[in-house]
Amino acid sequence: MGDMNNQESREKQARGDGNVNLEETVENKVGREEKKWKKRREILRTIEQKRAKVIRHVLRDNQYLSNIFEGKL
């Protein structure tokens, strides 16, 4: 959809139809970049949460085994 706006802007500029708002096309591009980075942050957050969960489970299991070997259980 953004490509269509860019194409329309170029056509207007070529025909000389009024003022072409170049800032609008830049804002569209910035908006897409922000969405892309937001999605990447969400993916990284999910990975970090899963990693933390695995580490917690490993530490818990390690403590459980240590207690067994030390005769606390």
N, CA, C and O atoms as a MOPAC input file, in Angstrom:
PM7 MOZYME 1SCF
protein

 N      0.82900 1    -1.17600 1     0.00000 1
 C      0.00000 1     0.00000 1     0.00000 1
 C      0.87800 1     1.24500 1     0.00000 1
 O      0.56200 1     2.22900 1    -0.67000 1
 N      1.96500 1     1.20800 1     0.73900 1
 C      2.88400 1     2.33400 1     0.76600 1
 C      3.50900 1     2.56900 1    -0.58900 1
 O      3.76400 1     3.70900 1    -0.97600 1
 N      3.76200 1     1.46500 1    -1.32800 1
 C      4.33200 1     1.60100 1    -2.66200 1
 C      3.37800 1     2.33500 1    -3.59100 1
 O      3.80200 1     3.09200 1    -4.46500 1
 N      2.07800 1     2.10200 1    -3.39200 1
 C      1.08700 1     2.77100 1    -4.21700 1
 C      1.11900 1     4.27300 1    -3.95700 1
 O      1.02700 1     5.06600 1    -4.89400 1
 N      1.25000 1     4.67200 1    -2.68300 1
 C      1.32800 1     6.09700 1    -2.35400 1
 C      2.56400 1     6.71900 1    -2.98000 1
 O      2.50500 1     7.83500 1    -3.49500 1
 N      3.67200 1     6.01300 1    -2.94000 1
 C      4.89900 1     6.52200 1    -3.54300 1
 C      4.73000 1     6.68300 1    -5.04900 1
 O      5.17300 1     7.67200 1    -5.63200 1
 N      4.09100 1     5.71100 1    -5.66300 1
 C      3.88100 1     5.76900 1    -7.10900 1
 C      2.97100 1     6.95000 1    -7.45800 1
 O      3.23100 1     7.68000 1    -8.41400 1
 N      1.90700 1     7.13000 1    -6.67700 1
 C      0.99900 1     8.25500 1    -6.92200 1
 C      1.72900 1     9.58000 1    -6.74200 1
 O      1.51800 1    10.51800 1    -7.51000 1
 N      2.58300 1     9.65600 1    -5.73000 1
 C      3.34400 1    10.89000 1    -5.49100 1
 C      4.25000 1    11.19600 1    -6.66900 1
 O      4.35300 1    12.34300 1    -7.10400 1
 N      4.90400 1    10.16500 1    -7.18200 1
 C      5.80300 1    10.36800 1    -8.32800 1
 C      5.02500 1    10.81700 1    -9.55800 1
 O      5.47300 1    11.68400 1   -10.30900 1
 N      3.84700 1    10.21100 1    -9.75400 1
 C      3.02700 1    10.59200 1   -10.90900 1
 C      2.56100 1    12.04500 1   -10.78800 1
 O      2.59700 1    12.78800 1   -11.76900 1
 N      2.12800 1    12.45300 1    -9.60000 1
 C      1.70000 1    13.84300 1    -9.39100 1
 C      2.85200 1    14.80000 1    -9.64000 1
 O      2.68700 1    15.85000 1   -10.26200 1
 N      4.01100 1    14.42400 1    -9.14800 1
 C      5.18000 1    15.28000 1    -9.31600 1
 C      5.53400 1    15.40000 1   -10.79700 1
 O      5.89600 1    16.48000 1   -11.26300 1
 N      5.43200 1    14.29500 1   -11.53800 1
 C      5.75500 1    14.30900 1   -12.96500 1
 C      4.76300 1    15.18000 1   -13.73900 1
 O      5.14600 1    15.89000 1   -14.66800 1
 N      3.47400 1    15.12100 1   -13.34500 1
 C      2.46000 1    15.91900 1   -14.02600 1
 C      2.46600 1    17.35900 1   -13.55600 1
 O      1.97200 1    18.24400 1   -14.25500 1
 N      3.02000 1    17.60100 1   -12.38400 1
 C      3.00900 1    18.95700 1   -11.83600 1
 C      1.69700 1    19.28900 1   -11.16100 1
 O      1.32900 1    20.46100 1   -11.07600 1
 N      0.97600 1    18.27800 1   -10.67600 1
 C     -0.31300 1    18.48700 1   -10.00600 1
 C     -0.10000 1    18.91700 1    -8.56100 1
 O      0.00700 1    18.07300 1    -7.67100 1
 N     -0.04000 1    20.18400 1    -8.32900 1
 C      0.03800 1    20.69700 1    -6.96500 1
 C      1.30700 1    20.28900 1    -6.24800 1
 O      2.26200 1    19.79000 1    -6.84300 1
 N      1.27900 1    20.51600 1    -4.97000 1
 C      2.43700 1    20.18900 1    -4.14000 1
 C      2.38700 1    18.72100 1    -3.73000 1
 O      1.34300 1    18.20400 1    -3.33300 1
 N      3.49900 1    18.08700 1    -3.83200 1
 C      3.59900 1    16.69500 1    -3.40100 1
 C      4.18400 1    16.70400 1    -2.00200 1
 O      5.22500 1    17.31000 1    -1.75100 1
 N      3.50400 1    16.02800 1    -1.10000 1
 C      3.96400 1    15.98700 1     0.28600 1
 C      4.97900 1    14.85900 1     0.43200 1
 O      4.60500 1    13.70100 1     0.61700 1
 N      6.25600 1    15.19700 1     0.34800 1
 C      7.30100 1    14.18400 1     0.45300 1
 C      7.42100 1    13.65400 1     1.87300 1
 O      7.83900 1    12.51400 1     2.07400 1
 N      7.05900 1    14.47200 1     2.86600 1
 C      7.13500 1    14.01600 1     4.25100 1
 C      6.19600 1    12.84800 1     4.48800 1
 O      6.48700 1    11.96700 1     5.29800 1
 N      5.07600 1    12.83700 1     3.78900 1
 C      4.11000 1    11.76100 1     3.96500 1
 C      4.72400 1    10.42200 1     3.56700 1
 O      4.53800 1     9.42800 1     4.26900 1
 N      5.44100 1    10.38300 1     2.47200 1
 C      6.04400 1     9.12300 1     2.04000 1
 C      7.14100 1     8.70100 1     3.00200 1
 O      7.31600 1     7.50700 1     3.24300 1
 N      7.88200 1     9.64800 1     3.55500 1
 C      8.92100 1     9.32200 1     4.53400 1
 C      8.28100 1     8.76800 1     5.79800 1
 O      8.78800 1     7.80900 1     6.37900 1
 N      7.16300 1     9.36600 1     6.23200 1
 C      6.47900 1     8.88300 1     7.42900 1
 C      5.98100 1     7.46200 1     7.23500 1
 O      6.03400 1     6.66100 1     8.16800 1
 N      5.50100 1     7.13400 1     6.05000 1
 C      5.05700 1     5.76900 1     5.78700 1
 C      6.21100 1     4.79500 1     5.94900 1
 O      6.05400 1     3.72400 1     6.53700 1
 N      7.36700 1     5.17000 1     5.42800 1
 C      8.54100 1     4.30300 1     5.52600 1
 C      8.96600 1     4.14900 1     6.98300 1
 O      9.29600 1     3.04600 1     7.42000 1
 N      8.96000 1     5.24400 1     7.73400 1
 C      9.33700 1     5.19400 1     9.14900 1
 C      8.36600 1     4.30000 1     9.90700 1
 O      8.78400 1     3.51900 1    10.76200 1
 N      7.08300 1     4.40500 1     9.60700 1
 C      6.08000 1     3.56800 1    10.26300 1
 C      6.32000 1     2.09300 1    10.02600 1
 O      6.17600 1     1.27800 1    10.93800 1
 N      6.68600 1     1.74600 1     8.79800 1
 C      6.97400 1     0.33700 1     8.49600 1
 C      8.19900 1    -0.13700 1     9.25600 1
 O      8.21800 1    -1.25400 1     9.77200 1
 N      9.22600 1     0.71000 1     9.32800 1
 C     10.44800 1     0.34100 1    10.05500 1
 C     10.13600 1     0.12900 1    11.53500 1
 O     10.64300 1    -0.81100 1    12.14600 1
 N      9.30700 1     0.99800 1    12.11200 1
 C      8.95300 1     0.86000 1    13.52600 1
 C      8.20700 1    -0.44300 1    13.76700 1
 O      8.45700 1    -1.11900 1    14.76500 1
 N      7.29700 1    -0.80800 1    12.87100 1
 C      6.55900 1    -2.05900 1    13.02100 1
 C      7.50700 1    -3.24700 1    12.94900 1
 O      7.37100 1    -4.21000 1    13.70400 1
 N      8.47500 1    -3.16800 1    12.02700 1
 C      9.43100 1    -4.26400 1    11.87600 1
 C     10.25300 1    -4.43600 1    13.15700 1
 O     10.45300 1    -5.55500 1    13.62900 1
 N     10.72700 1    -3.31600 1    13.71400 1
 C     11.53200 1    -3.39300 1    14.93700 1
 C     10.68800 1    -3.81900 1    16.12400 1
 O     11.17900 1    -4.51600 1    17.01200 1
 N      9.42500 1    -3.41300 1    16.15500 1
 C      8.54200 1    -3.82200 1    17.24600 1
 C      8.36600 1    -5.33700 1    17.22400 1
 O      8.39800 1    -5.98800 1    18.26900 1
 N      8.18300 1    -5.88900 1    16.03600 1
 C      8.03000 1    -7.33600 1    15.91600 1
 C      9.30800 1    -8.05000 1    16.34700 1
 O      9.24900 1    -9.07400 1    17.02700 1
 N     10.46400 1    -7.51200 1    15.95200 1
 C     11.73800 1    -8.11600 1    16.36500 1
 C     11.89500 1    -8.08000 1    17.88100 1
 O     12.35900 1    -9.05100 1    18.48000 1
 N     11.51100 1    -6.96500 1    18.50600 1
 C     11.60200 1    -6.87300 1    19.97200 1
 C     10.70200 1    -7.90400 1    20.63700 1
 O     11.08700 1    -8.51200 1    21.63600 1
 N      9.50200 1    -8.10600 1    20.09000 1
 C      8.58700 1    -9.09900 1    20.65100 1
 C      9.18600 1   -10.49600 1    20.55600 1
 O      9.08400 1   -11.28400 1    21.49700 1
 N      9.81200 1   -10.80600 1    19.42100 1
 C     10.43700 1   -12.11900 1    19.24300 1
 C     11.57800 1   -12.29700 1    20.23600 1
 O     11.69100 1   -13.34700 1    20.86900 1
 N     12.42200 1   -11.28300 1    20.37700 1
 C     13.54100 1   -11.37100 1    21.32100 1
 C     13.04200 1   -11.50500 1    22.75500 1
 O     13.62000 1   -12.25400 1    23.54200 1
 N     11.97900 1   -10.78900 1    23.10200 1
 C     11.41800 1   -10.88700 1    24.45000 1
 C     10.93300 1   -12.30800 1    24.71500 1
 O     11.15500 1   -12.85000 1    25.79700 1
 N     10.27300 1   -12.90900 1    23.73300 1
 C      9.78300 1   -14.27300 1    23.87900 1
 C     10.94500 1   -15.24200 1    24.07300 1
 O     10.88300 1   -16.13100 1    24.92200 1
 N     12.00100 1   -15.07000 1    23.28800 1
 C     13.17500 1   -15.94000 1    23.41200 1
 C     13.78800 1   -15.80200 1    24.80200 1
 O     14.14400 1   -16.80300 1    25.42300 1
 N     13.91500 1   -14.57200 1    25.29300 1
 C     14.49500 1   -14.34800 1    26.62300 1
 C     13.62900 1   -14.97800 1    27.71100 1
 O     14.15900 1   -15.53200 1    28.67400 1
 N     12.31700 1   -14.90300 1    27.57400 1
 C     11.42800 1   -15.50700 1    28.56400 1
 C     11.58500 1   -17.02000 1    28.57700 1
 O     11.62300 1   -17.63300 1    29.64500 1
 N     11.67600 1   -17.62700 1    27.39400 1
 C     11.85500 1   -19.08000 1    27.31900 1
 C     13.20400 1   -19.48700 1    27.89100 1
 O     13.30600 1   -20.49500 1    28.59100 1
 N     14.23700 1   -18.71000 1    27.59600 1
 C     15.57600 1   -18.99900 1    28.12000 1
 C     15.57500 1   -18.92700 1    29.64800 1
 O     16.15800 1   -19.78600 1    30.30900 1
 N     14.93000 1   -17.91800 1    30.20500 1
 C     14.86600 1   -17.77100 1    31.65900 1
 C     14.12900 1   -18.94700 1    32.29300 1
 O     14.51200 1   -19.42200 1    33.36200 1
 N     13.08800 1   -19.40600 1    31.64000 1
 C     12.32400 1   -20.54100 1    32.15700 1
 C     13.18700 1   -21.79600 1    32.18700 1
 O     13.16100 1   -22.54000 1    33.16700 1
 N     13.94500 1   -22.03600 1    31.13400 1
 C     14.82300 1   -23.20900 1    31.07700 1
 C     15.87700 1   -23.12800 1    32.17800 1
 O     16.14700 1   -24.11800 1    32.85700 1
 N     16.46900 1   -21.95200 1    32.35100 1
 C     17.50300 1   -21.78200 1    33.38200 1
 C     16.91900 1   -22.03800 1    34.76900 1
 O     17.55100 1   -22.69700 1    35.59500 1
 N     15.71800 1   -21.52200 1    35.03200 1
 C     15.08000 1   -21.76500 1    36.33600 1
 C     14.87300 1   -23.25100 1    36.57300 1
 O     15.11100 1   -23.74400 1    37.67500 1
 N     14.43300 1   -23.96600 1    35.55300 1
 C     14.18300 1   -25.39600 1    35.69900 1
 C     15.48600 1   -26.15300 1    35.93900 1
 O     15.53100 1   -27.06800 1    36.76200 1
 N     16.53600 1   -25.77900 1    35.22800 1
 C     17.83200 1   -26.44200 1    35.41800 1
 C     18.34100 1   -26.20500 1    36.83600 1
 O     18.80800 1   -27.13600 1    37.49100 1
 N     18.25400 1   -24.96800 1    37.31000 1
 C     18.70900 1   -24.66700 1    38.66700 1
 C     17.88600 1   -25.41000 1    39.71200 1
 O     18.42900 1   -25.91400 1    40.69500 1
 N     16.57800 1   -25.47700 1    39.49700 1
 C     15.71100 1   -26.19100 1    40.43600 1
 C     16.06200 1   -27.67100 1    40.47100 1
 O     16.17000 1   -28.26100 1    41.54600 1
 N     16.24000 1   -28.27300 1    39.29400 1
 C     16.58800 1   -29.69000 1    39.22300 1
 C     17.95800 1   -29.94400 1    39.83700 1
 O     18.16100 1   -30.95700 1    40.50500 1
 N     18.89100 1   -29.03600 1    39.61700 1
 C     20.22900 1   -29.16100 1    40.18100 1
 C     20.16600 1   -29.12700 1    41.70900 1
 O     20.83400 1   -29.91500 1    42.37900 1
 N     19.36700 1   -28.22000 1    42.25400 1
 C     19.21800 1   -28.13000 1    43.71300 1
 C     18.57100 1   -29.39500 1    44.24900 1
 O     18.96600 1   -29.89200 1    45.30400 1
 N     17.59000 1   -29.91700 1    43.54400 1
 C     16.91000 1   -31.14100 1    43.95600 1
 C     17.90000 1   -32.30200 1    44.01500 1
 O     17.91600 1   -33.05900 1    44.98500 1
 N     18.72500 1   -32.44100 1    42.97700 1
 C     19.71600 1   -33.52200 1    42.95700 1
 C     20.76300 1   -33.33100 1    44.05200 1
 O     21.19300 1   -34.30200 1    44.67500 1
 N     21.17100 1   -32.09500 1    44.28600 1
 C     22.14500 1   -31.82000 1    45.35300 1
 C     21.58000 1   -32.23300 1    46.70500 1
 O     22.29100 1   -32.81200 1    47.52700 1
 N     20.31900 1   -31.94000 1    46.93500 1
 C     19.68300 1   -32.31900 1    48.19900 1
 C     19.63700 1   -33.83300 1    48.35500 1
 O     19.83700 1   -34.34400 1    49.45700 1
 N     19.38100 1   -34.55100 1    47.28300 1
 C     19.34400 1   -36.01300 1    47.34200 1
 C     20.73100 1   -36.55100 1    47.69800 1
 O     20.86100 1   -37.40100 1    48.57900 1
 N     21.76000 1   -36.05700 1    47.01800 1
 C     23.11700 1   -36.55900 1    47.25200 1
 C     23.62700 1   -36.19700 1    48.64900 1
 O     24.41200 1   -36.94600 1    49.23000 1
 N     23.19900 1   -35.07900 1    49.18300 1
 C     23.64200 1   -34.66900 1    50.51200 1
 C     22.80300 1   -35.31500 1    51.61200 1
 O     23.09000 1   -35.14100 1    52.79600 1
 N     21.77800 1   -36.05300 1    51.22700 1
 C     20.95300 1   -36.75800 1    52.19900 1
 C     19.92000 1   -35.88800 1    52.88000 1
 O     19.41900 1   -36.24800 1    53.94500 1
 N     19.58800 1   -34.74900 1    52.29000 1
 C     18.60000 1   -33.86200 1    52.90100 1
 C     17.17200 1   -34.30900 1    52.59200 1
 O     16.23000 1   -33.88600 1    53.26300 1
 N     17.01100 1   -35.15100 1    51.59500 1
 C     15.66100 1   -35.61800 1    51.24900 1
 C     15.49500 1   -37.07600 1    51.57500 1
 O     14.42400 1   -37.64100 1    51.35100 1

